[in-house]
Amino acid sequence: MDRIFINSLPKSGTHLLARSVELFGYREHFDDAGSLDDPARVAPIFINYREARDALAREGKQPARSAEESVPVGTLVPVHVDATTFGRWLGSLSAGRYILGHVMYTPTLRRLLSACSYHHLFILRDPRAVVVSLVDFILDTRGMPRPHFLYEDFLPMSPEERIAFIVEGGEARRAGVCTQSFTAVYMGLLAWEADPSCLVVRFEDLVGPRGGGSFQRQQAAVERIAAHLGRSFEEVAERYSAVFDTNSRTFRAGRIDGWQADLDPASIAYLNRCCATLCASAGYGGSAGG
C-alpha cells in the first residue's frame, strides 16, 4: 500500500480527510502517545510550523535561508525546510500510512511527493469559518500534544482583536514571531487547485448532513477520494458517512455555517468584508455561509 500526504490550512476539516483515508485502511504514521517521543521516528508527528522547527533543531539544522528548493512548512509563520530533509521525512513513513501537514503551494513539494510515491490530498473551507475556528483552536488545542504557539499572545486579547490578528497578521511578541496576513496564507494554499496531482476536496462537500451538507455531496467527495487513491468506492459504500466523527482529536463544531453563531453582527460584517476577495477566489459566494 502507498502513502498519503494530507494537506490543509489549519481548522479546515483535516480530520474529515483523515477519516476518509482511514476507511480505506490507511493509518496515521505514529501509532499512539508512546511513539511521540520515539527517538527512532524520523518524521515530525505533524508537518506544521512548530513540529518542523523542533525537528530541525533536534537534527542540529537551521531552517533553509532561501525559498528555492525548500518546502514552506506552516501557514501563519512558515519555516523553510530544505528539500533533502523533507524528502527524508517523507521517505521514512511505512507503506499504508498518512501524515498531516500545512504546506503552501510550491513545486518542490509536488516533486518530492511524486518521488516518494505519495498521494496528495488537500481540504478547502470557507475562509470565514477557518478564521473563527482557528481563533478557538489557538485558545484550546484539545487533543493535540502541545498548546498552540500563539496561545500566550492570544490570552490578553479581546475576541475582536484575536480575529483581527489572524486576518491582518502582526507581531506575536511572546512567541517571538511575526505572522502573515490571512489573505496571503489562504491564497498560498488555494494555489494547490491548479496542481493536477493534488486532489482538492471541499469541507462543505465532505462533511455530510450531520454538518449541514448532504449525503449526495458527501458520497461524491468520497468517490473522488477513492478514485484519487486508485481504490473502489464500493469498499466503503456502506460506511462512508463515518467520516463525520465527533471524537476526532481536534473536533470543534463541524458545521458549514457554525462560525456565525460565535460572533456578534459587527464581527460577522468585518469578516465578510475582509474575506470577500478570498470567498470569490475560492467559490464561496454570498455574505454568509458556504
For each residue, the residues with C-beta under 8 A, 3 or more apart:
1: 25 26 95 96
2: 95 96 117 118 119 229
3: 90 93 94 95 96 97 98 99 116 117 118 119
4: 21 26 97 98 99 118 119 120 121 229
5: 47 90 98 99 101 113 118 119 120 121
6: 14 17 18 21 98 99 100 101 121 122 123
7: 101 102 103 120 121 122 123 189 192 198
8: 12 13 14 17 100 101 102 122 123 189
9: 12 75 102 124 125 130 185 186 189
10: 14 48 75 102 130 134 137
11: 14 125 130 133 134 136 137 250 252
12: 8 9 123 124 125 130 203
13: 8 16 17 123 125 203 206 207 254
14: 6 8 10 11 17 18 100 123 250
15: 18 19 245 248 249 250 251
16: 13 19 20 123 203 206 207 243 244
17: 6 8 13 14 20 21 121 123 201 206 225
18: 6 14 15 21 22 28 98 100 248
19: 15 16 22 23 242 243 244 245 248
20: 16 17 23 24 206 221 222 225 240 243
21: 4 6 17 18 24 26 98 121 225 229
22: 18 19 25 26 27
23: 19 20 222 235 236 239 240 242 243
24: 20 21 226 229 231 235 236
25: 1 22 96
26: 1 4 21 22 96 97 98
27: 22 31 96 97 98
28: 18 31 97 98 99 100
29: 43 45 93 94 97 98 99
30: 35 36 38 41 45
31: 27 28 34 35
32: 35
33: 36 145
34: 31 38
35: 30 31 32 38 41
36: 30 33 45 145
37:
38: 30 34 35 41
39:
40:
41: 30 35 38 45 92
42: 88 89 92
43: 29 47 55 89 90 92 93 99
44: 47 48 51 52 54 55 89
45: 29 30 36 41 51 145
46: 51 99 100 101
47: 5 43 44 51 52 73 89 99 100 101 102 103
48: 10 44 51 52 73 74 101 102
49: 52 53 73 74 75 76 77 78 79 102 149
50: 53 54 74 146 149
51: 44 45 46 47 48 54 55
52: 44 47 48 49 55 56 73 74 79 81
53: 49 50 56 57 63 79
54: 44 50 51 57 58
55: 43 44 51 52 58 59 89
56: 52 53 59 61 62 63 79 81 85
57: 53 54 60 61
58: 54 55
59: 55 56 85
60: 57
61: 56 57 82 85
62: 56 65
63: 53 56 79 80 81
64: 67 69 70 80 81 82
65: 62 80
66: 69 70 80
67: 64 70 72 80 106
68:
69: 64 66 82 83 108
70: 64 66 67 80 81 82 83 86 106 108
71: 80 81 83 86 103 106 108 109 112
72: 67 78 79 80 103 104 106 188
73: 47 48 49 52 78 79 80 81 86 101 102 103
74: 48 49 50 52 77 78 79 102
75: 9 10 49 78 102 104 180 185 188 189
76: 49 150 166 169 179 180 185
77: 49 74 149 177 178 179 180
78: 49 72 73 74 75 104 180
79: 49 52 53 56 63 72 73 74
80: 63 64 65 66 67 70 71 72 73
81: 52 56 63 64 70 71 73 85 86 89
82: 61 64 69 70 85 86
83: 69 70 71 86 87 108 111 112
84: 87 88
85: 56 59 61 81 82 88 89
86: 70 71 73 81 82 83 89 90 108 109 112
87: 83 84 90 91 112 115 116
88: 42 84 85 91 92
89: 42 43 44 47 55 81 85 86 92
90: 3 5 43 86 87 93 99 112 113 116 118
91: 87 88 116
92: 41 42 43 88 89
93: 3 29 43 90 97 99
94: 3 29 97
95: 1 2 3
96: 1 2 3 25 26 27
97: 3 4 26 27 28 29 93 94
98: 3 4 5 6 18 21 26 27 28 29
99: 3 4 5 6 28 29 43 46 47 90 93
100: 6 8 14 18 28 46 47
101: 5 6 7 8 46 47 48 73
102: 7 8 9 10 47 48 49 73 74 75
103: 7 47 71 72 73 106 109
104: 72 75 78 185 188 189 191
105: 109 188 189 191 192 194 195
106: 67 70 71 72 103 109 110
107: 110 111
108: 69 70 71 83 86 111 112
109: 71 86 103 105 106 112 113
110: 106 107 113 114 120 195 197 198
111: 83 107 108 114 115
112: 71 83 86 87 90 108 109 115 116
113: 5 90 109 110 116 118 120 197
114: 110 111 117 118 197
115: 87 111 112
116: 3 87 90 91 112 113
117: 2 3 114
118: 2 3 4 5 90 113 114
119: 2 3 4 5 199 228 229
120: 4 5 7 110 113 192 195 197 198 199
121: 4 5 6 7 17 21 198 199 201 225 228
122: 6 7 8 189 192 198 199 200 201
123: 6 7 8 12 13 14 16 17 200 201 202 203 206
124: 9 12 189 190 193 200 201 202 203 282
125: 9 11 12 13 129 130 202 203 204 290
126: 129 130 203 204 256 259 279 282 284 289 290
127: 130 131 182 186 275 278 279 282 284
128: 131 132 259 271 272 275 279 284 288
129: 125 126 132 133 203 256 257 258 259 290
130: 9 10 11 12 125 126 127 133 134 186
131: 127 128 134 135 163 166 167 182 259 271 275
132: 128 129 135 136 163 259 262 263 271
133: 11 129 130 136 137 252 253 259
134: 10 11 130 131 137 138 166
135: 131 132 138 139 154 159 162 163 166
136: 11 132 133 139 140 252 262
137: 10 11 133 134 140 141 142 148 250 252
138: 134 135 141 148 150 151 154 162
139: 135 136 148 151 154 155
140: 136 137
141: 137 138 144 146 147 148 151 250
142: 137 249 250 251 252
143: 248 249 250
144: 141 148 249 250
145: 33 36 45
146: 50 141
147: 141 151
148: 137 138 139 141 144 151 154
149: 49 50 77 175 177
150: 76 138 153 154 172 175 179
151: 138 139 141 147 148 154 155
152: 155 174 175
153: 150 156 157 165 172 173 174 175
154: 135 138 139 148 150 151 157 162 165
155: 139 151 152
156: 153
157: 153 154 161 162 165
158: 161 162
159: 135 162 163 267
160: 163 164 266 267 270
161: 157 158 164 165
162: 135 138 154 157 158 159 165 166
163: 131 132 135 159 160 166 167 267 270 271
164: 160 161 167 168 270
165: 153 154 157 161 162 168 169 170 172 179
166: 76 131 134 135 162 163 169 179 182
167: 131 163 164 181 182 183 270 271 274 275
168: 164 165 181 182
169: 76 165 166 178 179 180 181 182 184
170: 165 178 179
171: 177 178
172: 150 153 165 175 176 177 178 179
173: 153 176
174: 152 153
175: 149 150 152 153 172
176: 172 173
177: 77 149 171 172
178: 77 169 170 171 172
179: 76 77 150 165 166 169 170 172
180: 75 76 77 78 169 184 185
181: 167 168 169 184 185
182: 127 131 166 167 168 169 185 186 274 275 278
183: 167 186 187 274 277 278
184: 169 180 181 187 188
185: 9 75 76 104 180 181 182 188 189
186: 9 127 130 182 183 189 190 278 282
187: 183 184 190 191 278 281
188: 72 75 104 105 184 185 191
189: 7 8 9 75 104 105 122 124 185 186 192
190: 124 186 187 193 278 281 282
191: 104 105 187 188 194 195
192: 7 105 120 122 189 195 198 200
193: 124 190 198 200
194: 105 191
195: 105 110 120 191 192 198
196:
197: 110 113 114 120
198: 7 110 120 121 122 192 193 195
199: 119 120 121 122 224 225 228
200: 122 123 124 192 193
201: 17 121 122 123 124 205 206 221 224 225
202: 123 124 125 205 206 221
203: 12 13 16 123 124 125 126 129 206 207 256 290
204: 125 126 207 212 213 217 256 290
205: 201 202 213 217 218 220 221
206: 13 16 17 20 123 201 202 203 213 217 218 221 222 243
207: 13 16 203 204 210 211 212 213 218 244 254 255 256
208: 211 213 214 215 217 218 241 243 244
209: 212 213 214 215 218
210: 207 241 244 254
211: 207 208 244 254 255 256
212: 204 207 209 255 256 257 258 290
213: 204 205 206 207 208 209 217 218 256
214: 208 209 217 218
215: 208 209 218 219 241
216: 219 220
217: 204 205 206 208 213 214 220 221
218: 205 206 207 208 209 213 214 215 221 222 240 241 243
219: 215 216 222 223 233 240
220: 205 216 217 223 224
221: 20 201 202 205 206 217 218 224 225
222: 20 23 206 218 219 225 226 233 236 240 243
223: 219 220 226 227 233
224: 199 201 220 221 227 228
225: 17 20 21 121 199 201 221 222 228 229
226: 24 222 223 229 231 232 233 235 236
227: 223 224 230 231 233
228: 119 121 199 224 225
229: 2 4 21 24 119 225 226
230: 227
231: 24 226 227 235
232: 226 235
233: 219 222 223 226 227 236 237 240
234: 237
235: 23 24 226 231 232
236: 23 24 222 226 233 239 240
237: 233 234 240
238:
239: 23 236 242
240: 20 23 218 219 222 233 236 237 243
241: 208 210 215 218 244
242: 19 23 239 245
243: 16 19 20 23 206 208 218 222 240
244: 16 19 207 208 210 211 241 254
245: 15 19 242 248 251
246: 251 254
247: 251
248: 15 18 19 143 245 251
249: 15 142 143 144
250: 11 14 15 137 141 142 143 144
251: 15 142 245 246 247 248 254
252: 11 133 136 137 142
253: 133 258
254: 13 207 210 211 244 246 251 258
255: 207 211 212 258
256: 126 129 203 204 207 211 212 213 289 290
257: 129 212 260 288 289 290
258: 129 212 253 254 255 261 262
259: 126 128 129 131 132 133 262 263 271
260: 257 263 268 288 289
261: 258
262: 132 136 258 259
263: 132 259 260 267 268 271
264: 267 268
265: 268 269
266: 160 269 270
267: 159 160 163 263 264 270 271
268: 260 263 264 265 271 272 288
269: 265 266 272 273
270: 160 163 164 167 266 267 273 274
271: 128 131 132 163 167 259 263 267 268 274 275
272: 128 268 269 275 276 287 288
273: 269 270 276
274: 167 182 183 270 271
275: 127 128 131 167 182 271 272 278 279
276: 272 273 279 280
277: 183 280 281
278: 127 182 183 186 187 190 275 281 282 284
279: 126 127 128 275 276 282 283 284 285 286
280: 276 277 283 284 285
281: 187 190 277 278
282: 124 126 127 186 190 278 279
283: 279 280
284: 126 127 128 278 279 280 290
285: 279 280
286: 279 289
287: 272
288: 128 257 260 268 272
289: 126 256 257 260 286
290: 125 126 129 203 204 212 256 257 284
